[in-house]
């Protein structure tokens, strides 16, 4: 069997023209092209997801509340330390404010 010859290809084209009509063929081919582009994009997206999943599996996930600092330059390290200090100070101020609200609620206000 040597594949399709010119006669077979002509018969297939004639059958397609009879089934769909010559007016609907441009729309059908455009729709087919769009579908193939969407399919190709979805396949590429799946490959990208696989790469991201593999990369994510290689990194460790921090425990809730744990601060993980990747190895960085000293400037970034200083910035991180400053941010951690500011966060700690904000937590202390929030705790003091909660204590004041609780004392006011219970009537134990210092005079």
Order of alpha helices (4+ residues) and beta strands (2+ residues): alpha-alpha-alpha
